[in-house]
Amino acid sequence: MRVLALQMLAICQLACASPCKPSSSASVTLSTTSAESTSAPAVSSSTIADETETSTTFFTGSTAVSETETATAETETETVSGTTTEVASDSATSTILITTSSAGTTTLATSTAEPTTTTTAAAEPTNVLTNPGFDSGTITPWYTIGQRGTLSLSDEGTHAGEFSGHFYADYNGPVVLGVDHPVDQSLIKVDTEYHYSIWIKTAAAVDCQTRKITCGAGGGYILGTDWAGPYNEWTQFTMSCIWNQNFLDLVPSIQIRAECQSLEFYVDDAILIEAN
């Protein structure tokens, strides 16, 4: 009886039993910063690596733009039937940095150089006469024409400097009188114009036919100009002189001469220079 009861219990259990139904549980864990919907096939025990991409763009101009895009892969973990699947979900984060540089007004300090004019004084021409103002304390190389009259130094009422030359002659009738001033021929250029000037103060002139300043040689003259002025006043007289080779060979000179019965004058500061 007991055996029969056990057999009946076994049959009853078999009759109440149904086919095997597997139990399942699904757990999905999603961590993302993006609102994207992501689906991917299940991959057993696999991981898709994070990927980061960075690009930088520069713009030429007064505005510089720097843009950085960072794509960060988020991980989705899905557990299906004991299998863990990690799916990469792109979450894009963009950062744009704009730096604007405004160039302010720049004031440049400038200085304007005024034109500078430099004036160089021309070299003074050389006076080729020897002892032109008698400041050597002698009358040399001056002498009297025809050895008539006297020439001496005077320290009274000079035009300039310490001394001047004083000439005096007195005859019974008109005769050529005056002084001769020799010129160093080595200092004279042939056929070249020279300017001559001299200061004369007339004290007396009696019965004069002519009064001239002359350029000459060997006792004669080539060119001449008249000289006459107020008495007892220094007066400047000027003229031009040119010597050709023949006259240079005869020893050039300048004369202050007059054809008078009586003559007295002072001379000072003679100059003979090459014309510019």
C-alpha positions as a Markdown table, in Angstrom:
| # | Residue | x | y | z |
|---|---|---|---|---|
| 1 | Met | 0.0 | 0.0 | 0.0 |
| 2 | Arg | 2.7 | 2.3 | 0.9 |
| 3 | Val | 4.5 | 1.5 | -2.4 |
| 4 | Leu | 1.4 | 2.3 | -4.3 |
| 5 | Ala | 1.0 | 5.6 | -2.6 |
| 6 | Leu | 4.5 | 6.7 | -3.6 |
| 7 | Gln | 3.9 | 5.7 | -7.2 |
| 8 | Met | 0.7 | 7.7 | -7.4 |
| 9 | Leu | 2.5 | 10.8 | -6.0 |
| 10 | Ala | 5.1 | 10.6 | -8.6 |
| 11 | Ile | 2.6 | 10.4 | -11.4 |
| 12 | Cys | 0.8 | 13.4 | -10.0 |
| 13 | Gln | 3.9 | 15.5 | -9.9 |
| 14 | Leu | 4.7 | 14.6 | -13.5 |
| 15 | Ala | 1.2 | 15.6 | -14.6 |
| 16 | Cys | 1.4 | 19.0 | -13.0 |
| 17 | Ala | 4.8 | 19.8 | -14.4 |
| 18 | Ser | 5.1 | 22.3 | -17.4 |
| 19 | Pro | 8.0 | 22.7 | -19.9 |
| 20 | Cys | 11.1 | 24.5 | -18.6 |
| 21 | Lys | 10.8 | 28.3 | -18.8 |
| 22 | Pro | 14.1 | 30.1 | -18.3 |
| 23 | Ser | 14.2 | 33.0 | -16.0 |
| 24 | Ser | 15.7 | 36.3 | -17.3 |
| 25 | Ser | 16.6 | 39.6 | -15.9 |
| 26 | Ala | 17.9 | 42.7 | -17.7 |
| 27 | Ser | 19.7 | 45.5 | -16.1 |
| 28 | Val | 20.8 | 48.5 | -18.3 |
| 29 | Thr | 23.1 | 51.1 | -16.8 |
| 30 | Leu | 23.5 | 54.4 | -18.9 |
| 31 | Ser | 25.7 | 57.2 | -18.0 |
| 32 | Thr | 25.8 | 60.0 | -20.5 |
| 33 | Thr | 25.8 | 63.8 | -20.7 |
| 34 | Ser | 24.1 | 63.7 | -24.1 |
| 35 | Ala | 20.4 | 63.4 | -24.8 |
| 36 | Glu | 21.1 | 61.1 | -27.7 |
| 37 | Ser | 19.4 | 57.7 | -28.1 |
| 38 | Thr | 22.1 | 55.1 | -28.6 |
| 39 | Ser | 21.6 | 51.5 | -29.8 |
| 40 | Ala | 24.2 | 49.0 | -30.7 |
| 41 | Pro | 24.5 | 45.3 | -31.0 |
| 42 | Ala | 25.6 | 43.4 | -27.9 |
| 43 | Val | 29.3 | 42.8 | -27.8 |
| 44 | Ser | 30.5 | 40.4 | -25.3 |
| 45 | Ser | 33.0 | 41.8 | -22.8 |
| 46 | Ser | 34.3 | 44.5 | -25.2 |
| 47 | Thr | 35.1 | 48.1 | -24.7 |
| 48 | Ile | 35.2 | 50.8 | -27.3 |
| 49 | Ala | 37.9 | 53.3 | -26.4 |
| 50 | Asp | 37.2 | 57.0 | -25.8 |
| 51 | Glu | 38.1 | 59.2 | -28.8 |
| 52 | Thr | 39.1 | 62.9 | -28.5 |
| 53 | Glu | 39.4 | 65.2 | -31.5 |
| 54 | Thr | 40.7 | 68.7 | -31.2 |
| 55 | Ser | 40.8 | 71.3 | -34.0 |
| 56 | Thr | 42.0 | 74.9 | -33.8 |
| 57 | Thr | 41.1 | 77.6 | -36.3 |
| 58 | Phe | 42.8 | 81.0 | -36.5 |
| 59 | Phe | 41.4 | 84.0 | -38.3 |
| 60 | Thr | 43.6 | 86.8 | -39.6 |
| 61 | Gly | 42.5 | 90.2 | -38.6 |
| 62 | Ser | 42.0 | 92.2 | -35.4 |
| 63 | Thr | 39.8 | 89.3 | -34.0 |
| 64 | Ala | 41.5 | 86.0 | -33.1 |
| 65 | Val | 39.1 | 83.0 | -32.7 |
| 66 | Ser | 40.2 | 79.9 | -31.1 |
| 67 | Glu | 37.7 | 77.0 | -31.2 |
| 68 | Thr | 38.3 | 73.7 | -29.4 |
| 69 | Glu | 35.9 | 70.8 | -29.9 |
| 70 | Thr | 36.2 | 67.9 | -27.6 |
| 71 | Ala | 34.3 | 64.7 | -28.3 |
| 72 | Thr | 34.1 | 62.6 | -25.2 |
| 73 | Ala | 32.9 | 59.0 | -25.5 |
| 74 | Glu | 30.6 | 58.0 | -22.8 |
| 75 | Thr | 30.1 | 54.5 | -21.8 |
| 76 | Glu | 26.8 | 52.6 | -21.8 |
| 77 | Thr | 26.8 | 49.4 | -20.0 |
| 78 | Glu | 24.1 | 46.9 | -20.8 |
| 79 | Thr | 23.7 | 43.6 | -19.1 |
| 80 | Val | 21.8 | 41.1 | -21.1 |
| 81 | Ser | 21.5 | 37.5 | -19.9 |
| 82 | Gly | 24.7 | 37.8 | -17.9 |
| 83 | Thr | 26.6 | 39.4 | -20.8 |
| 84 | Thr | 28.0 | 42.9 | -20.3 |
| 85 | Thr | 28.1 | 45.2 | -23.3 |
| 86 | Glu | 29.8 | 48.6 | -23.3 |
| 87 | Val | 28.7 | 50.8 | -26.1 |
| 88 | Ala | 30.5 | 54.1 | -26.9 |
| 89 | Ser | 28.1 | 57.1 | -27.0 |
| 90 | Asp | 29.6 | 60.3 | -28.4 |
| 91 | Ser | 28.9 | 63.3 | -26.3 |
| 92 | Ala | 30.3 | 66.4 | -28.0 |
| 93 | Thr | 31.4 | 69.3 | -25.9 |
| 94 | Ser | 32.4 | 72.5 | -27.9 |
| 95 | Thr | 34.3 | 75.3 | -26.4 |
| 96 | Ile | 34.8 | 78.5 | -28.4 |
| 97 | Leu | 37.2 | 81.1 | -27.1 |
| 98 | Ile | 37.0 | 84.4 | -28.9 |
| 99 | Thr | 39.6 | 87.0 | -28.0 |
| 100 | Thr | 39.1 | 90.4 | -29.5 |
| 101 | Ser | 41.9 | 92.9 | -29.4 |
| 102 | Ser | 41.0 | 96.4 | -30.2 |
| 103 | Ala | 43.9 | 98.5 | -31.3 |
| 104 | Gly | 43.8 | 101.8 | -29.5 |
| 105 | Thr | 44.8 | 105.1 | -30.9 |
| 106 | Thr | 48.6 | 105.3 | -30.9 |
| 107 | Thr | 50.2 | 108.7 | -31.0 |
| 108 | Leu | 53.7 | 108.7 | -32.4 |
| 109 | Ala | 56.0 | 111.4 | -31.3 |
| 110 | Thr | 57.6 | 112.9 | -34.4 |
| 111 | Ser | 60.2 | 115.6 | -34.7 |
| 112 | Thr | 60.7 | 117.5 | -37.9 |
| 113 | Ala | 64.2 | 118.5 | -38.6 |
| 114 | Glu | 64.4 | 122.0 | -40.0 |
| 115 | Pro | 66.6 | 122.3 | -43.1 |
| 116 | Thr | 70.0 | 123.4 | -42.0 |
| 117 | Thr | 72.0 | 125.6 | -44.2 |
| 118 | Thr | 75.7 | 125.5 | -43.7 |
| 119 | Thr | 77.6 | 128.4 | -45.1 |
| 120 | Thr | 81.2 | 127.9 | -45.7 |
| 121 | Ala | 83.1 | 131.0 | -46.0 |
| 122 | Ala | 85.2 | 131.2 | -49.2 |
| 123 | Ala | 88.9 | 131.4 | -48.6 |
| 124 | Glu | 90.1 | 135.0 | -48.7 |
| 125 | Pro | 92.2 | 135.7 | -51.7 |
| 126 | Thr | 95.9 | 136.3 | -51.0 |
| 127 | Asn | 97.3 | 139.8 | -51.2 |
| 128 | Val | 100.4 | 139.3 | -53.4 |
| 129 | Leu | 102.0 | 142.6 | -52.4 |
| 130 | Thr | 104.9 | 142.9 | -50.1 |
| 131 | Asn | 104.7 | 145.3 | -47.2 |
| 132 | Pro | 101.5 | 146.8 | -48.4 |
| 133 | Gly | 100.8 | 148.9 | -45.3 |
| 134 | Phe | 104.4 | 149.7 | -44.2 |
| 135 | Asp | 103.8 | 147.7 | -41.0 |
| 136 | Ser | 107.2 | 146.1 | -41.4 |
| 137 | Gly | 108.7 | 149.3 | -40.1 |
| 138 | Thr | 110.5 | 150.0 | -43.4 |
| 139 | Ile | 109.6 | 151.4 | -46.9 |
| 140 | Thr | 111.1 | 148.4 | -48.7 |
| 141 | Pro | 110.3 | 147.5 | -51.5 |
| 142 | Trp | 108.6 | 150.8 | -52.2 |
| 143 | Tyr | 110.8 | 153.5 | -53.9 |
| 144 | Thr | 110.4 | 157.0 | -55.5 |
| 145 | Ile | 109.9 | 157.3 | -59.3 |
| 146 | Gly | 113.1 | 158.6 | -60.9 |
| 147 | Gln | 114.5 | 159.1 | -57.5 |
| 148 | Arg | 112.7 | 162.4 | -57.2 |
| 149 | Gly | 111.2 | 163.4 | -53.9 |
| 150 | Thr | 111.4 | 161.5 | -50.6 |
| 151 | Leu | 109.5 | 158.5 | -49.2 |
| 152 | Ser | 109.4 | 157.9 | -45.5 |
| 153 | Leu | 107.4 | 156.3 | -42.7 |
| 154 | Ser | 104.8 | 158.2 | -40.8 |
| 155 | Asp | 103.1 | 157.2 | -37.6 |
| 156 | Glu | 100.7 | 160.2 | -37.5 |
| 157 | Gly | 97.2 | 159.9 | -38.8 |
| 158 | Thr | 97.6 | 156.5 | -40.4 |
| 159 | His | 94.7 | 154.7 | -42.1 |
| 160 | Ala | 95.3 | 151.5 | -40.3 |
| 161 | Gly | 98.2 | 149.9 | -38.4 |
| 162 | Glu | 101.2 | 151.6 | -37.0 |
| 163 | Phe | 102.7 | 153.2 | -40.1 |
| 164 | Ser | 101.8 | 154.7 | -43.4 |
| 165 | Gly | 104.1 | 155.9 | -46.3 |
| 166 | His | 104.6 | 159.7 | -46.7 |
| 167 | Phe | 105.8 | 161.2 | -50.1 |
| 168 | Tyr | 107.0 | 164.8 | -50.6 |
| 169 | Ala | 108.5 | 166.5 | -53.6 |
| 170 | Asp | 108.8 | 170.2 | -54.7 |
| 171 | Tyr | 110.1 | 171.3 | -58.1 |
| 172 | Asn | 110.2 | 174.5 | -60.1 |
| 173 | Gly | 107.8 | 173.1 | -62.8 |
| 174 | Pro | 105.7 | 170.0 | -63.5 |
| 175 | Val | 107.6 | 166.8 | -63.4 |
| 176 | Val | 106.7 | 163.1 | -63.0 |
| 177 | Leu | 106.6 | 162.4 | -59.3 |
| 178 | Gly | 105.3 | 159.6 | -57.1 |
| 179 | Val | 106.1 | 156.1 | -55.8 |
| 180 | Asp | 106.6 | 152.7 | -57.3 |
| 181 | His | 105.6 | 149.4 | -55.6 |
| 182 | Pro | 107.2 | 146.3 | -57.3 |
| 183 | Val | 105.2 | 143.1 | -57.5 |
| 184 | Asp | 106.8 | 139.6 | -57.1 |
| 185 | Gln | 106.4 | 138.2 | -60.7 |
| 186 | Ser | 106.4 | 134.6 | -59.4 |
| 187 | Leu | 103.0 | 135.4 | -57.6 |
| 188 | Ile | 101.3 | 136.7 | -60.7 |
| 189 | Lys | 99.5 | 134.5 | -63.3 |
| 190 | Val | 100.0 | 135.6 | -66.9 |
| 191 | Asp | 97.0 | 137.2 | -68.6 |
| 192 | Thr | 94.9 | 137.0 | -65.4 |
| 193 | Glu | 92.9 | 139.8 | -64.0 |
| 194 | Tyr | 93.8 | 141.2 | -60.6 |
| 195 | His | 92.1 | 143.8 | -58.5 |
| 196 | Tyr | 94.1 | 146.6 | -56.9 |
| 197 | Ser | 93.1 | 149.0 | -54.2 |
| 198 | Ile | 94.9 | 151.6 | -52.1 |
| 199 | Trp | 94.1 | 154.3 | -49.6 |
| 200 | Ile | 95.5 | 157.8 | -50.4 |
| 201 | Lys | 95.4 | 161.1 | -48.4 |
| 202 | Thr | 96.4 | 164.1 | -50.4 |
| 203 | Ala | 98.1 | 166.9 | -48.5 |
| 204 | Ala | 99.2 | 169.2 | -51.4 |
| 205 | Ala | 99.1 | 169.1 | -55.2 |
| 206 | Val | 100.5 | 172.1 | -57.1 |
| 207 | Asp | 100.3 | 172.7 | -60.8 |
| 208 | Cys | 99.4 | 169.1 | -61.6 |
| 209 | Gln | 98.8 | 168.0 | -65.2 |
| 210 | Thr | 97.8 | 164.4 | -64.5 |
| 211 | Arg | 97.4 | 162.1 | -61.5 |
| 212 | Lys | 97.2 | 158.4 | -62.2 |
| 213 | Ile | 97.4 | 154.9 | -60.6 |
| 214 | Thr | 99.0 | 152.6 | -63.1 |
| 215 | Cys | 99.8 | 148.9 | -63.7 |
| 216 | Gly | 103.1 | 148.5 | -65.6 |
| 217 | Ala | 106.6 | 147.1 | -65.7 |
| 218 | Gly | 110.1 | 148.4 | -66.3 |
| 219 | Gly | 109.2 | 152.0 | -65.5 |
| 220 | Gly | 106.3 | 152.1 | -68.0 |
| 221 | Tyr | 102.6 | 151.4 | -67.6 |
| 222 | Ile | 99.9 | 149.4 | -69.3 |
| 223 | Leu | 96.7 | 150.5 | -67.6 |
| 224 | Gly | 95.9 | 153.5 | -65.5 |
| 225 | Thr | 93.1 | 155.3 | -63.6 |
| 226 | Asp | 92.9 | 158.8 | -62.3 |
| 227 | Trp | 93.2 | 159.6 | -58.7 |
| 228 | Ala | 92.2 | 162.8 | -57.0 |
| 229 | Gly | 90.3 | 163.4 | -53.8 |
| 230 | Pro | 89.6 | 165.8 | -51.1 |
| 231 | Tyr | 92.6 | 167.1 | -49.2 |
| 232 | Asn | 93.6 | 165.6 | -45.9 |
| 233 | Glu | 91.1 | 162.7 | -46.0 |
| 234 | Trp | 91.8 | 159.0 | -46.6 |
| 235 | Thr | 90.2 | 158.0 | -49.9 |
| 236 | Gln | 90.2 | 154.5 | -51.5 |
| 237 | Phe | 91.0 | 154.1 | -55.2 |
| 238 | Thr | 90.6 | 150.9 | -57.2 |
| 239 | Met | 91.5 | 149.5 | -60.6 |
| 240 | Ser | 92.1 | 146.2 | -62.5 |
| 241 | Cys | 95.4 | 145.0 | -63.7 |
| 242 | Ile | 96.4 | 142.3 | -66.3 |
| 243 | Trp | 100.0 | 141.4 | -67.2 |
| 244 | Asn | 101.0 | 139.5 | -70.3 |
| 245 | Gln | 104.2 | 137.5 | -70.3 |
| 246 | Asn | 106.3 | 140.3 | -71.8 |
| 247 | Phe | 105.5 | 142.7 | -69.0 |
| 248 | Leu | 106.0 | 140.0 | -66.4 |
| 249 | Asp | 109.5 | 139.4 | -67.7 |
| 250 | Leu | 110.2 | 143.2 | -67.1 |
| 251 | Val | 109.3 | 143.1 | -63.4 |
| 252 | Pro | 105.7 | 144.2 | -62.8 |
| 253 | Ser | 104.9 | 147.1 | -60.6 |
| 254 | Ile | 102.1 | 149.5 | -59.6 |
| 255 | Gln | 102.7 | 153.2 | -59.5 |
| 256 | Ile | 101.0 | 156.2 | -57.8 |
| 257 | Arg | 102.2 | 159.0 | -60.0 |
| 258 | Ala | 101.5 | 162.5 | -61.0 |
| 259 | Glu | 102.9 | 165.2 | -63.2 |
| 260 | Cys | 103.1 | 168.1 | -60.8 |
| 261 | Gln | 105.3 | 171.0 | -59.7 |
| 262 | Ser | 104.8 | 170.1 | -56.0 |
| 263 | Leu | 103.2 | 167.0 | -54.5 |
| 264 | Glu | 102.6 | 165.6 | -51.0 |
| 265 | Phe | 100.5 | 162.6 | -50.1 |
| 266 | Tyr | 100.2 | 159.6 | -47.7 |
| 267 | Val | 99.6 | 156.0 | -48.8 |
| 268 | Asp | 98.5 | 152.9 | -46.8 |
| 269 | Asp | 96.9 | 149.5 | -47.0 |
| 270 | Ala | 97.5 | 148.6 | -50.7 |
| 271 | Ile | 96.0 | 145.3 | -51.9 |
| 272 | Leu | 96.5 | 143.3 | -55.1 |
| 273 | Ile | 94.4 | 140.1 | -55.3 |
| 274 | Glu | 93.4 | 137.7 | -58.1 |
| 275 | Ala | 89.9 | 138.5 | -59.4 |
| 276 | Asn | 87.2 | 135.9 | -58.6 |
